[in-house]
Amino acid sequence: MKKILIGLIAIIACLISFGYFQKNNGLNGDKWIGIGILLVAFILMPLFLYSRFKNKETRERMLNISSKKKEDTDNQ
């Protein structure tokens, strides 16, 4: 999974760089920049989050409000 994420980061960086290169040369590079950003938002981020939290329990990921209130009241 780590190799897939690194490969996706490289592809996305190439797409965004190519888009800026096209845009600086007077061509329409907005399409390539947009494709790169869409890949970041809809493919790279979910894969990263899945790989990061796949072996964790749900209780470790959840925000525990009661413990947060205890921490806040100790300082007052």
N, CA, C, O and CB atoms as a CASP TS submission, in Angstrom:
PFRMAT TS
TARGET T0000
AUTHOR 0000-0000-0000
METHOD Language model
MODEL 1
PARENT N/A
ATOM      1  N   MET     1       0.822  -1.179   0.000  1.00  0.00           N
ATOM      2  CA  MET     1       0.000   0.000   0.000  1.00  0.00           C
ATOM      3  C   MET     1       0.874   1.253   0.000  1.00  0.00           C
ATOM      4  O   MET     1       0.525   2.261  -0.615  1.00  0.00           O
ATOM      5  CB  MET     1      -0.940  -0.008   1.201  1.00  0.00           C
ATOM      6  N   LYS     2       2.012   1.184   0.694  1.00  0.00           N
ATOM      7  CA  LYS     2       2.887   2.340   0.767  1.00  0.00           C
ATOM      8  C   LYS     2       3.451   2.693  -0.615  1.00  0.00           C
ATOM      9  O   LYS     2       3.584   3.867  -0.959  1.00  0.00           O
ATOM     10  CB  LYS     2       4.026   2.077   1.756  1.00  0.00           C
ATOM     11  N   LYS     3       3.774   1.676  -1.390  1.00  0.00           N
ATOM     12  CA  LYS     3       4.302   1.921  -2.740  1.00  0.00           C
ATOM     13  C   LYS     3       3.237   2.525  -3.652  1.00  0.00           C
ATOM     14  O   LYS     3       3.539   3.366  -4.499  1.00  0.00           O
ATOM     15  CB  LYS     3       4.832   0.616  -3.352  1.00  0.00           C
ATOM     16  N   ILE     4       1.998   2.093  -3.475  1.00  0.00           N
ATOM     17  CA  ILE     4       0.898   2.650  -4.274  1.00  0.00           C
ATOM     18  C   ILE     4       0.712   4.125  -3.948  1.00  0.00           C
ATOM     19  O   ILE     4       0.532   4.944  -4.849  1.00  0.00           O
ATOM     20  CB  ILE     4      -0.418   1.874  -4.020  1.00  0.00           C
ATOM     21  N   LEU     5       0.755   4.467  -2.659  1.00  0.00           N
ATOM     22  CA  LEU     5       0.598   5.859  -2.259  1.00  0.00           C
ATOM     23  C   LEU     5       1.735   6.728  -2.787  1.00  0.00           C
ATOM     24  O   LEU     5       1.503   7.845  -3.248  1.00  0.00           O
ATOM     25  CB  LEU     5       0.525   5.963  -0.743  1.00  0.00           C
ATOM     26  N   ILE     6       2.948   6.223  -2.723  1.00  0.00           N
ATOM     27  CA  ILE     6       4.090   6.982  -3.235  1.00  0.00           C
ATOM     28  C   ILE     6       3.974   7.159  -4.743  1.00  0.00           C
ATOM     29  O   ILE     6       4.279   8.230  -5.268  1.00  0.00           O
ATOM     30  CB  ILE     6       5.417   6.280  -2.879  1.00  0.00           C
ATOM     31  N   GLY     7       3.536   6.120  -5.441  1.00  0.00           N
ATOM     32  CA  GLY     7       3.330   6.227  -6.889  1.00  0.00           C
ATOM     33  C   GLY     7       2.257   7.237  -7.244  1.00  0.00           C
ATOM     34  O   GLY     7       2.416   8.013  -8.186  1.00  0.00           O
ATOM     35  N   LEU     8       1.153   7.231  -6.487  1.00  0.00           N
ATOM     36  CA  LEU     8       0.087   8.208  -6.725  1.00  0.00           C
ATOM     37  C   LEU     8       0.559   9.636  -6.467  1.00  0.00           C
ATOM     38  O   LEU     8       0.199  10.553  -7.206  1.00  0.00           O
ATOM     39  CB  LEU     8      -1.118   7.895  -5.844  1.00  0.00           C
ATOM     40  N   ILE     9       1.360   9.827  -5.427  1.00  0.00           N
ATOM     41  CA  ILE     9       1.887  11.159  -5.145  1.00  0.00           C
ATOM     42  C   ILE     9       2.761  11.632  -6.292  1.00  0.00           C
ATOM     43  O   ILE     9       2.700  12.798  -6.682  1.00  0.00           O
ATOM     44  CB  ILE     9       2.683  11.165  -3.832  1.00  0.00           C
ATOM     45  N   ALA    10       3.579  10.733  -6.839  1.00  0.00           N
ATOM     46  CA  ALA    10       4.437  11.102  -7.962  1.00  0.00           C
ATOM     47  C   ALA    10       3.610  11.450  -9.202  1.00  0.00           C
ATOM     48  O   ALA    10       3.904  12.428  -9.889  1.00  0.00           O
ATOM     49  CB  ALA    10       5.410   9.963  -8.282  1.00  0.00           C
ATOM     50  N   ILE    11       2.589  10.661  -9.488  1.00  0.00           N
ATOM     51  CA  ILE    11       1.731  10.929 -10.648  1.00  0.00           C
ATOM     52  C   ILE    11       1.005  12.253 -10.489  1.00  0.00           C
ATOM     53  O   ILE    11       0.914  13.037 -11.434  1.00  0.00           O
ATOM     54  CB  ILE    11       0.716   9.794 -10.844  1.00  0.00           C
ATOM     55  N   ILE    12       0.489  12.502  -9.296  1.00  0.00           N
ATOM     56  CA  ILE    12      -0.242  13.745  -9.051  1.00  0.00           C
ATOM     57  C   ILE    12       0.688  14.948  -9.153  1.00  0.00           C
ATOM     58  O   ILE    12       0.310  15.979  -9.710  1.00  0.00           O
ATOM     59  CB  ILE    12      -0.915  13.711  -7.671  1.00  0.00           C
ATOM     60  N   ALA    13       1.893  14.826  -8.621  1.00  0.00           N
ATOM     61  CA  ALA    13       2.854  15.925  -8.715  1.00  0.00           C
ATOM     62  C   ALA    13       3.211  16.203 -10.177  1.00  0.00           C
ATOM     63  O   ALA    13       3.363  17.357 -10.576  1.00  0.00           O
ATOM     64  CB  ALA    13       4.129  15.600  -7.905  1.00  0.00           C
ATOM     65  N   CYS    14       3.343  15.139 -10.968  1.00  0.00           N
ATOM     66  CA  CYS    14       3.633  15.314 -12.402  1.00  0.00           C
ATOM     67  C   CYS    14       2.469  16.003 -13.116  1.00  0.00           C
ATOM     68  O   CYS    14       2.689  16.897 -13.933  1.00  0.00           O
ATOM     69  CB  CYS    14       3.924  13.949 -13.066  1.00  0.00           C
ATOM     70  N   LEU    15       1.246  15.600 -12.820  1.00  0.00           N
ATOM     71  CA  LEU    15       0.085  16.228 -13.453  1.00  0.00           C
ATOM     72  C   LEU    15      -0.015  17.713 -13.117  1.00  0.00           C
ATOM     73  O   LEU    15      -0.266  18.539 -13.995  1.00  0.00           O
ATOM     74  CB  LEU    15      -1.191  15.518 -13.025  1.00  0.00           C
ATOM     75  N   ILE    16       0.179  18.044 -11.856  1.00  0.00           N
ATOM     76  CA  ILE    16       0.076  19.443 -11.449  1.00  0.00           C
ATOM     77  C   ILE    16       1.224  20.252 -12.042  1.00  0.00           C
ATOM     78  O   ILE    16       1.017  21.379 -12.494  1.00  0.00           O
ATOM     79  CB  ILE    16       0.073  19.562  -9.913  1.00  0.00           C
ATOM     80  N   SER    17       2.426  19.691 -12.045  1.00  0.00           N
ATOM     81  CA  SER    17       3.568  20.391 -12.643  1.00  0.00           C
ATOM     82  C   SER    17       3.373  20.596 -14.137  1.00  0.00           C
ATOM     83  O   SER    17       3.669  21.670 -14.662  1.00  0.00           O
ATOM     84  CB  SER    17       4.858  19.616 -12.392  1.00  0.00           C
ATOM     85  N   PHE    18       2.879  19.574 -14.821  1.00  0.00           N
ATOM     86  CA  PHE    18       2.623  19.684 -16.252  1.00  0.00           C
ATOM     87  C   PHE    18       1.565  20.745 -16.525  1.00  0.00           C
ATOM     88  O   PHE    18       1.660  21.487 -17.502  1.00  0.00           O
ATOM     89  CB  PHE    18       2.181  18.331 -16.826  1.00  0.00           C
ATOM     90  N   GLY    19       0.559  20.815 -15.659  1.00  0.00           N
ATOM     91  CA  GLY    19      -0.481  21.822 -15.814  1.00  0.00           C
ATOM     92  C   GLY    19       0.055  23.230 -15.659  1.00  0.00           C
ATOM     93  O   GLY    19      -0.305  24.120 -16.430  1.00  0.00           O
ATOM     94  N   TYR    20       0.916  23.442 -14.665  1.00  0.00           N
ATOM     95  CA  TYR    20       1.505  24.767 -14.496  1.00  0.00           C
ATOM     96  C   TYR    20       2.443  25.102 -15.648  1.00  0.00           C
ATOM     97  O   TYR    20       2.510  26.254 -16.078  1.00  0.00           O
ATOM     98  CB  TYR    20       2.256  24.849 -13.169  1.00  0.00           C
ATOM     99  N   PHE    21       3.162  24.110 -16.149  1.00  0.00           N
ATOM    100  CA  PHE    21       4.031  24.333 -17.301  1.00  0.00           C
ATOM    101  C   PHE    21       3.214  24.742 -18.520  1.00  0.00           C
ATOM    102  O   PHE    21       3.592  25.666 -19.240  1.00  0.00           O
ATOM    103  CB  PHE    21       4.849  23.072 -17.611  1.00  0.00           C
ATOM    104  N   GLN    22       2.101  24.062 -18.752  1.00  0.00           N
ATOM    105  CA  GLN    22       1.229  24.395 -19.877  1.00  0.00           C
ATOM    106  C   GLN    22       0.619  25.786 -19.698  1.00  0.00           C
ATOM    107  O   GLN    22       0.478  26.546 -20.656  1.00  0.00           O
ATOM    108  CB  GLN    22       0.116  23.340 -20.024  1.00  0.00           C
ATOM    109  N   LYS    23       0.267  26.096 -18.477  1.00  0.00           N
ATOM    110  CA  LYS    23      -0.356  27.393 -18.205  1.00  0.00           C
ATOM    111  C   LYS    23       0.645  28.538 -18.415  1.00  0.00           C
ATOM    112  O   LYS    23       0.271  29.597 -18.920  1.00  0.00           O
ATOM    113  CB  LYS    23      -0.911  27.430 -16.764  1.00  0.00           C
ATOM    114  N   ASN    24       1.886  28.337 -18.041  1.00  0.00           N
ATOM    115  CA  ASN    24       2.902  29.375 -18.231  1.00  0.00           C
ATOM    116  C   ASN    24       3.264  29.575 -19.695  1.00  0.00           C
ATOM    117  O   ASN    24       3.718  30.653 -20.078  1.00  0.00           O
ATOM    118  CB  ASN    24       4.146  29.029 -17.448  1.00  0.00           C
ATOM    119  N   ASN    25       3.069  28.561 -20.508  1.00  0.00           N
ATOM    120  CA  ASN    25       3.361  28.687 -21.937  1.00  0.00           C
ATOM    121  C   ASN    25       2.177  29.223 -22.730  1.00  0.00           C
ATOM    122  O   ASN    25       2.227  29.265 -23.959  1.00  0.00           O
ATOM    123  CB  ASN    25       3.778  27.347 -22.498  1.00  0.00           C
ATOM    124  N   GLY    26       1.140  29.625 -22.061  1.00  0.00           N
ATOM    125  CA  GLY    26      -0.006  30.205 -22.736  1.00  0.00           C
ATOM    126  C   GLY    26      -1.047  29.199 -23.162  1.00  0.00           C
ATOM    127  O   GLY    26      -2.037  29.572 -23.792  1.00  0.00           O
ATOM    128  N   LEU    27      -0.856  27.950 -22.843  1.00  0.00           N
ATOM    129  CA  LEU    27      -1.832  26.919 -23.202  1.00  0.00           C
ATOM    130  C   LEU    27      -2.797  26.712 -22.037  1.00  0.00           C
ATOM    131  O   LEU    27      -2.642  27.308 -20.971  1.00  0.00           O
ATOM    132  CB  LEU    27      -1.121  25.582 -23.575  1.00  0.00           C
ATOM    133  N   ASN    28      -3.781  25.868 -22.255  1.00  0.00           N
ATOM    134  CA  ASN    28      -4.791  25.621 -21.233  1.00  0.00           C
ATOM    135  C   ASN    28      -4.323  24.487 -20.313  1.00  0.00           C
ATOM    136  O   ASN    28      -4.552  23.314 -20.606  1.00  0.00           O
ATOM    137  CB  ASN    28      -6.160  25.274 -21.884  1.00  0.00           C
ATOM    138  N   GLY    29      -3.674  24.837 -19.214  1.00  0.00           N
ATOM    139  CA  GLY    29      -3.186  23.833 -18.271  1.00  0.00           C
ATOM    140  C   GLY    29      -4.090  23.637 -17.085  1.00  0.00           C
ATOM    141  O   GLY    29      -3.817  22.804 -16.222  1.00  0.00           O
ATOM    142  N   ASP    30      -5.180  24.405 -17.032  1.00  0.00           N
ATOM    143  CA  ASP    30      -6.097  24.280 -15.894  1.00  0.00           C
ATOM    144  C   ASP    30      -6.717  22.894 -15.808  1.00  0.00           C
ATOM    145  O   ASP    30      -7.020  22.414 -14.716  1.00  0.00           O
ATOM    146  CB  ASP    30      -7.194  25.323 -15.990  1.00  0.00           C
ATOM    147  N   LYS    31      -6.905  22.259 -16.939  1.00  0.00           N
ATOM    148  CA  LYS    31      -7.495  20.917 -16.959  1.00  0.00           C
ATOM    149  C   LYS    31      -6.583  19.927 -16.225  1.00  0.00           C
ATOM    150  O   LYS    31      -7.066  19.102 -15.450  1.00  0.00           O
ATOM    151  CB  LYS    31      -7.737  20.448 -18.422  1.00  0.00           C
ATOM    152  N   TRP    32      -5.277  20.003 -16.462  1.00  0.00           N
ATOM    153  CA  TRP    32      -4.340  19.063 -15.840  1.00  0.00           C
ATOM    154  C   TRP    32      -4.189  19.338 -14.349  1.00  0.00           C
ATOM    155  O   TRP    32      -4.053  18.409 -13.553  1.00  0.00           O
ATOM    156  CB  TRP    32      -2.973  19.139 -16.527  1.00  0.00           C
ATOM    157  N   ILE    33      -4.211  20.597 -13.976  1.00  0.00           N
ATOM    158  CA  ILE    33      -4.143  20.948 -12.560  1.00  0.00           C
ATOM    159  C   ILE    33      -5.397  20.440 -11.851  1.00  0.00           C
ATOM    160  O   ILE    33      -5.311  19.892 -10.752  1.00  0.00           O
ATOM    161  CB  ILE    33      -3.991  22.486 -12.376  1.00  0.00           C
ATOM    162  N   GLY    34      -6.546  20.618 -12.467  1.00  0.00           N
ATOM    163  CA  GLY    34      -7.801  20.155 -11.884  1.00  0.00           C
ATOM    164  C   GLY    34      -7.856  18.649 -11.729  1.00  0.00           C
ATOM    165  O   GLY    34      -8.354  18.142 -10.724  1.00  0.00           O
ATOM    166  N   ILE    35      -7.346  17.927 -12.725  1.00  0.00           N
ATOM    167  CA  ILE    35      -7.309  16.464 -12.625  1.00  0.00           C
ATOM    168  C   ILE    35      -6.421  16.036 -11.466  1.00  0.00           C
ATOM    169  O   ILE    35      -6.762  15.111 -10.729  1.00  0.00           O
ATOM    170  CB  ILE    35      -6.805  15.836 -13.942  1.00  0.00           C
ATOM    171  N   GLY    36      -5.293  16.700 -11.301  1.00  0.00           N
ATOM    172  CA  GLY    36      -4.399  16.384 -10.188  1.00  0.00           C
ATOM    173  C   GLY    36      -5.043  16.638  -8.846  1.00  0.00           C
ATOM    174  O   GLY    36      -4.896  15.833  -7.926  1.00  0.00           O
ATOM    175  N   ILE    37      -5.754  17.746  -8.718  1.00  0.00           N
ATOM    176  CA  ILE    37      -6.415  18.077  -7.453  1.00  0.00           C
ATOM    177  C   ILE    37      -7.559  17.105  -7.177  1.00  0.00           C
ATOM    178  O   ILE    37      -7.758  16.703  -6.031  1.00  0.00           O
ATOM    179  CB  ILE    37      -6.942  19.528  -7.479  1.00  0.00           C
ATOM    180  N   LEU    38      -8.310  16.722  -8.202  1.00  0.00           N
ATOM    181  CA  LEU    38      -9.377  15.738  -8.010  1.00  0.00           C
ATOM    182  C   LEU    38      -8.822  14.385  -7.567  1.00  0.00           C
ATOM    183  O   LEU    38      -9.423  13.712  -6.729  1.00  0.00           O
ATOM    184  CB  LEU    38     -10.181  15.574  -9.301  1.00  0.00           C
ATOM    185  N   LEU    39      -7.681  13.984  -8.124  1.00  0.00           N
ATOM    186  CA  LEU    39      -7.054  12.735  -7.700  1.00  0.00           C
ATOM    187  C   LEU    39      -6.623  12.806  -6.244  1.00  0.00           C
ATOM    188  O   LEU    39      -6.739  11.823  -5.511  1.00  0.00           O
ATOM    189  CB  LEU    39      -5.854  12.412  -8.586  1.00  0.00           C
ATOM    190  N   VAL    40      -6.133  13.949  -5.826  1.00  0.00           N
ATOM    191  CA  VAL    40      -5.750  14.113  -4.415  1.00  0.00           C
ATOM    192  C   VAL    40      -6.971  13.955  -3.521  1.00  0.00           C
ATOM    193  O   VAL    40      -6.934  13.242  -2.518  1.00  0.00           O
ATOM    194  CB  VAL    40      -5.087  15.496  -4.178  1.00  0.00           C
ATOM    195  N   ALA    41      -8.059  14.633  -3.899  1.00  0.00           N
ATOM    196  CA  ALA    41      -9.232  14.662  -3.031  1.00  0.00           C
ATOM    197  C   ALA    41      -9.996  13.344  -2.993  1.00  0.00           C
ATOM    198  O   ALA    41     -10.445  12.925  -1.927  1.00  0.00           O
ATOM    199  CB  ALA    41     -10.153  15.752  -3.474  1.00  0.00           C
ATOM    200  N   PHE    42     -10.150  12.683  -4.142  1.00  0.00           N
ATOM    201  CA  PHE    42     -11.034  11.523  -4.201  1.00  0.00           C
ATOM    202  C   PHE    42     -10.341  10.169  -4.246  1.00  0.00           C
ATOM    203  O   PHE    42     -10.998   9.142  -4.074  1.00  0.00           O
ATOM    204  CB  PHE    42     -11.895  11.644  -5.376  1.00  0.00           C
ATOM    205  N   ILE    43      -9.049  10.140  -4.470  1.00  0.00           N
ATOM    206  CA  ILE    43      -8.349   8.853  -4.515  1.00  0.00           C
ATOM    207  C   ILE    43      -7.239   8.784  -3.471  1.00  0.00           C
ATOM    208  O   ILE    43      -7.182   7.835  -2.689  1.00  0.00           O
ATOM    209  CB  ILE    43      -7.768   8.615  -5.909  1.00  0.00           C
ATOM    210  N   LEU    44      -6.354   9.783  -3.453  1.00  0.00           N
ATOM    211  CA  LEU    44      -5.210   9.727  -2.557  1.00  0.00           C
ATOM    212  C   LEU    44      -5.612   9.835  -1.085  1.00  0.00           C
ATOM    213  O   LEU    44      -5.149   9.042  -0.265  1.00  0.00           O
ATOM    214  CB  LEU    44      -4.237  10.829  -2.902  1.00  0.00           C
ATOM    215  N   MET    45      -6.460  10.793  -0.738  1.00  0.00           N
ATOM    216  CA  MET    45      -6.848  10.963   0.663  1.00  0.00           C
ATOM    217  C   MET    45      -7.584   9.752   1.236  1.00  0.00           C
ATOM    218  O   MET    45      -7.232   9.313   2.331  1.00  0.00           O
ATOM    219  CB  MET    45      -7.717  12.186   0.803  1.00  0.00           C
ATOM    220  N   PRO    46      -8.597   9.181   0.549  1.00  0.00           N
ATOM    221  CA  PRO    46      -9.236   7.987   1.123  1.00  0.00           C
ATOM    222  C   PRO    46      -8.282   6.799   1.258  1.00  0.00           C
ATOM    223  O   PRO    46      -8.354   6.060   2.240  1.00  0.00           O
ATOM    224  CB  PRO    46     -10.417   7.582   0.269  1.00  0.00           C
ATOM    225  N   LEU    47      -7.387   6.606   0.279  1.00  0.00           N
ATOM    226  CA  LEU    47      -6.424   5.514   0.394  1.00  0.00           C
ATOM    227  C   LEU    47      -5.462   5.741   1.549  1.00  0.00           C
ATOM    228  O   LEU    47      -5.115   4.803   2.267  1.00  0.00           O
ATOM    229  CB  LEU    47      -5.648   5.355  -0.904  1.00  0.00           C
ATOM    230  N   PHE    48      -5.029   6.989   1.727  1.00  0.00           N
ATOM    231  CA  PHE    48      -4.134   7.296   2.837  1.00  0.00           C
ATOM    232  C   PHE    48      -4.822   7.057   4.172  1.00  0.00           C
ATOM    233  O   PHE    48      -4.243   6.448   5.071  1.00  0.00           O
ATOM    234  CB  PHE    48      -3.646   8.741   2.748  1.00  0.00           C
ATOM    235  N   LEU    49      -6.061   7.536   4.304  1.00  0.00           N
ATOM    236  CA  LEU    49      -6.778   7.346   5.562  1.00  0.00           C
ATOM    237  C   LEU    49      -7.044   5.872   5.842  1.00  0.00           C
ATOM    238  O   LEU    49      -6.955   5.431   6.988  1.00  0.00           O
ATOM    239  CB  LEU    49      -8.090   8.114   5.538  1.00  0.00           C
ATOM    240  N   TYR    50      -7.370   5.113   4.805  1.00  0.00           N
ATOM    241  CA  TYR    50      -7.584   3.684   4.993  1.00  0.00           C
ATOM    242  C   TYR    50      -6.300   2.994   5.446  1.00  0.00           C
ATOM    243  O   TYR    50      -6.323   2.183   6.372  1.00  0.00           O
ATOM    244  CB  TYR    50      -8.098   3.048   3.700  1.00  0.00           C
ATOM    245  N   SER    51      -5.177   3.314   4.795  1.00  0.00           N
ATOM    246  CA  SER    51      -3.927   2.659   5.160  1.00  0.00           C
ATOM    247  C   SER    51      -3.455   3.075   6.548  1.00  0.00           C
ATOM    248  O   SER    51      -2.787   2.302   7.234  1.00  0.00           O
ATOM    249  CB  SER    51      -2.853   2.973   4.133  1.00  0.00           C
ATOM    250  N   ARG    52      -3.795   4.283   6.963  1.00  0.00           N
ATOM    251  CA  ARG    52      -3.364   4.788   8.263  1.00  0.00           C
ATOM    252  C   ARG    52      -4.173   4.183   9.405  1.00  0.00           C
ATOM    253  O   ARG    52      -3.620   3.905  10.470  1.00  0.00           O
ATOM    254  CB  ARG    52      -3.475   6.301   8.298  1.00  0.00           C
ATOM    255  N   PHE    53      -5.466   3.975   9.202  1.00  0.00           N
ATOM    256  CA  PHE    53      -6.339   3.546  10.291  1.00  0.00           C
ATOM    257  C   PHE    53      -6.892   2.141  10.127  1.00  0.00           C
ATOM    258  O   PHE    53      -7.838   1.794  10.833  1.00  0.00           O
ATOM    259  CB  PHE    53      -7.469   4.497  10.423  1.00  0.00           C
ATOM    260  N   LYS    54      -6.364   1.320   9.244  1.00  0.00           N
ATOM    261  CA  LYS    54      -6.963   0.013   8.994  1.00  0.00           C
ATOM    262  C   LYS    54      -6.788  -0.961  10.159  1.00  0.00           C
ATOM    263  O   LYS    54      -7.623  -1.852  10.320  1.00  0.00           O
ATOM    264  CB  LYS    54      -6.367  -0.584   7.749  1.00  0.00           C
ATOM    265  N   ASN    55      -5.757  -0.834  10.967  1.00  0.00           N
ATOM    266  CA  ASN    55      -5.546  -1.758  12.080  1.00  0.00           C
ATOM    267  C   ASN    55      -5.889  -1.148  13.428  1.00  0.00           C
ATOM    268  O   ASN    55      -5.557  -1.724  14.464  1.00  0.00           O
ATOM    269  CB  ASN    55      -4.118  -2.225  12.093  1.00  0.00           C
ATOM    270  N   LYS    56      -6.533  -0.019  13.438  1.00  0.00           N
ATOM    271  CA  LYS    56      -6.896   0.652  14.681  1.00  0.00           C
ATOM    272  C   LYS    56      -8.332   0.321  15.048  1.00  0.00           C
ATOM    273  O   LYS    56      -9.157   0.021  14.185  1.00  0.00           O
ATOM    274  CB  LYS    56      -6.709   2.176  14.558  1.00  0.00           C
ATOM    275  N   GLU    57      -8.613   0.379  16.336  1.00  0.00           N
ATOM    276  CA  GLU    57      -9.985   0.173  16.785  1.00  0.00           C
ATOM    277  C   GLU    57     -10.759   1.474  16.656  1.00  0.00           C
ATOM    278  O   GLU    57     -10.180   2.560  16.618  1.00  0.00           O
ATOM    279  CB  GLU    57     -10.020  -0.341  18.242  1.00  0.00           C
ATOM    280  N   THR    58     -12.053   1.346  16.590  1.00  0.00           N
ATOM    281  CA  THR    58     -12.907   2.521  16.412  1.00  0.00           C
ATOM    282  C   THR    58     -12.808   3.456  17.609  1.00  0.00           C
ATOM    283  O   THR    58     -12.879   4.674  17.443  1.00  0.00           O
ATOM    284  CB  THR    58     -14.363   2.097  16.197  1.00  0.00           C
ATOM    285  N   ARG    59     -12.649   2.921  18.791  1.00  0.00           N
ATOM    286  CA  ARG    59     -12.571   3.763  19.990  1.00  0.00           C
ATOM    287  C   ARG    59     -11.332   4.650  19.976  1.00  0.00           C
ATOM    288  O   ARG    59     -11.353   5.736  20.554  1.00  0.00           O
ATOM    289  CB  ARG    59     -12.571   2.897  21.246  1.00  0.00           C
ATOM    290  N   GLU    60     -10.262   4.217  19.336  1.00  0.00           N
ATOM    291  CA  GLU    60      -9.059   5.032  19.258  1.00  0.00           C
ATOM    292  C   GLU    60      -9.241   6.215  18.305  1.00  0.00           C
ATOM    293  O   GLU    60      -8.588   7.246  18.469  1.00  0.00           O
ATOM    294  CB  GLU    60      -7.879   4.179  18.812  1.00  0.00           C
ATOM    295  N   ARG    61     -10.118   6.075  17.319  1.00  0.00           N
ATOM    296  CA  ARG    61     -10.342   7.139  16.345  1.00  0.00           C
ATOM    297  C   ARG    61     -11.391   8.139  16.774  1.00  0.00           C
ATOM    298  O   ARG    61     -11.427   9.259  16.264  1.00  0.00           O
ATOM    299  CB  ARG    61     -10.736   6.551  15.041  1.00  0.00           C
ATOM    300  N   MET    62     -12.249   7.750  17.707  1.00  0.00           N
ATOM    301  CA  MET    62     -13.361   8.610  18.103  1.00  0.00           C
ATOM    302  C   MET    62     -12.910   9.649  19.123  1.00  0.00           C
ATOM    303  O   MET    62     -12.027   9.393  19.942  1.00  0.00           O
ATOM    304  CB  MET    62     -14.508   7.773  18.676  1.00  0.00           C
ATOM    305  N   LEU    63     -13.520  10.807  19.061  1.00  0.00           N
ATOM    306  CA  LEU    63     -13.275  11.863  20.027  1.00  0.00           C
ATOM    307  C   LEU    63     -14.123  11.599  21.262  1.00  0.00           C
ATOM    308  O   LEU    63     -15.347  11.503  21.173  1.00  0.00           O
ATOM    309  CB  LEU    63     -13.586  13.259  19.425  1.00  0.00           C
ATOM    310  N   ASN    64     -13.486  11.484  22.387  1.00  0.00           N
ATOM    311  CA  ASN    64     -14.194  11.222  23.627  1.00  0.00           C
ATOM    312  C   ASN    64     -14.448  12.553  24.315  1.00  0.00           C
ATOM    313  O   ASN    64     -13.522  13.155  24.859  1.00  0.00           O
ATOM    314  CB  ASN    64     -13.393  10.254  24.546  1.00  0.00           C
ATOM    315  N   ILE    65     -15.683  13.014  24.298  1.00  0.00           N
ATOM    316  CA  ILE    65     -16.028  14.332  24.811  1.00  0.00           C
ATOM    317  C   ILE    65     -15.921  14.381  26.335  1.00  0.00           C
ATOM    318  O   ILE    65     -15.536  15.414  26.882  1.00  0.00           O
ATOM    319  CB  ILE    65     -17.438  14.716  24.370  1.00  0.00           C
ATOM    320  N   SER    66     -16.246  13.310  27.025  1.00  0.00           N
ATOM    321  CA  SER    66     -16.187  13.332  28.493  1.00  0.00           C
ATOM    322  C   SER    66     -14.753  13.501  28.978  1.00  0.00           C
ATOM    323  O   SER    66     -14.524  14.223  29.948  1.00  0.00           O
ATOM    324  CB  SER    66     -16.791  12.042  29.078  1.00  0.00           C
ATOM    325  N   SER    67     -13.797  12.869  28.344  1.00  0.00           N
ATOM    326  CA  SER    67     -12.405  13.057  28.758  1.00  0.00           C
ATOM    327  C   SER    67     -11.914  14.446  28.360  1.00  0.00           C
ATOM    328  O   SER    67     -11.049  15.009  29.030  1.00  0.00           O
ATOM    329  CB  SER    67     -11.502  11.973  28.136  1.00  0.00           C
ATOM    330  N   LYS    68     -12.450  14.995  27.292  1.00  0.00           N
ATOM    331  CA  LYS    68     -12.083  16.342  26.868  1.00  0.00           C
ATOM    332  C   LYS    68     -12.573  17.364  27.880  1.00  0.00           C
ATOM    333  O   LYS    68     -11.864  18.328  28.168  1.00  0.00           O
ATOM    334  CB  LYS    68     -12.658  16.650  25.477  1.00  0.00           C
ATOM    335  N   LYS    69     -13.783  17.174  28.434  1.00  0.00           N
ATOM    336  CA  LYS    69     -14.316  18.091  29.434  1.00  0.00           C
ATOM    337  C   LYS    69     -13.482  18.029  30.713  1.00  0.00           C
ATOM    338  O   LYS    69     -13.255  19.056  31.352  1.00  0.00           O
ATOM    339  CB  LYS    69     -15.789  17.762  29.738  1.00  0.00           C
ATOM    340  N   LYS    70     -13.026  16.843  31.088  1.00  0.00           N
ATOM    341  CA  LYS    70     -12.187  16.712  32.275  1.00  0.00           C
ATOM    342  C   LYS    70     -10.883  17.470  32.104  1.00  0.00           C
ATOM    343  O   LYS    70     -10.421  18.123  33.040  1.00  0.00           O
ATOM    344  CB  LYS    70     -11.904  15.241  32.573  1.00  0.00           C
ATOM    345  N   GLU    71     -10.289  17.396  30.934  1.00  0.00           N
ATOM    346  CA  GLU    71      -9.049  18.109  30.671  1.00  0.00           C
ATOM    347  C   GLU    71      -9.256  19.617  30.712  1.00  0.00           C
ATOM    348  O   GLU    71      -8.388  20.343  31.198  1.00  0.00           O
ATOM    349  CB  GLU    71      -8.480  17.698  29.324  1.00  0.00           C
ATOM    350  N   ASP    72     -10.383  20.098  30.214  1.00  0.00           N
ATOM    351  CA  ASP    72     -10.642  21.530  30.178  1.00  0.00           C
ATOM    352  C   ASP    72     -10.902  22.086  31.580  1.00  0.00           C
ATOM    353  O   ASP    72     -10.486  23.205  31.882  1.00  0.00           O
ATOM    354  CB  ASP    72     -11.829  21.826  29.267  1.00  0.00           C
ATOM    355  N   THR    73     -11.572  21.337  32.423  1.00  0.00           N
ATOM    356  CA  THR    73     -11.913  21.855  33.747  1.00  0.00           C
ATOM    357  C   THR    73     -10.732  21.822  34.705  1.00  0.00           C
ATOM    358  O   THR    73     -10.742  22.550  35.697  1.00  0.00           O
ATOM    359  CB  THR    73     -13.060  21.065  34.331  1.00  0.00           C
ATOM    360  N   ASP    74      -9.728  21.017  34.450  1.00  0.00           N
ATOM    361  CA  ASP    74      -8.579  20.955  35.336  1.00  0.00           C
ATOM    362  C   ASP    74      -7.790  22.258  35.332  1.00  0.00           C
ATOM    363  O   ASP    74      -7.179  22.608  36.342  1.00  0.00           O
ATOM    364  CB  ASP    74      -7.679  19.806  34.941  1.00  0.00           C
ATOM    365  N   ASN    75      -7.791  22.974  34.227  1.00  0.00           N
ATOM    366  CA  ASN    75      -7.011  24.195  34.115  1.00  0.00           C
ATOM    367  C   ASN    75      -7.731  25.409  34.677  1.00  0.00           C
ATOM    368  O   ASN    75      -7.110  26.462  34.825  1.00  0.00           O
ATOM    369  CB  ASN    75      -6.658  24.440  32.683  1.00  0.00           C
ATOM    370  N   GLN    76      -9.013  25.307  34.994  1.00  0.00           N
ATOM    371  CA  GLN    76      -9.758  26.496  35.437  1.00  0.00           C
ATOM    372  C   GLN    76      -9.791  26.618  36.906  1.00  0.00           C
ATOM    373  O   GLN    76     -10.377  27.563  37.434  1.00  0.00           O
ATOM    374  CB  GLN    76     -11.150  26.478  34.924  1.00  0.00           C
TER
END
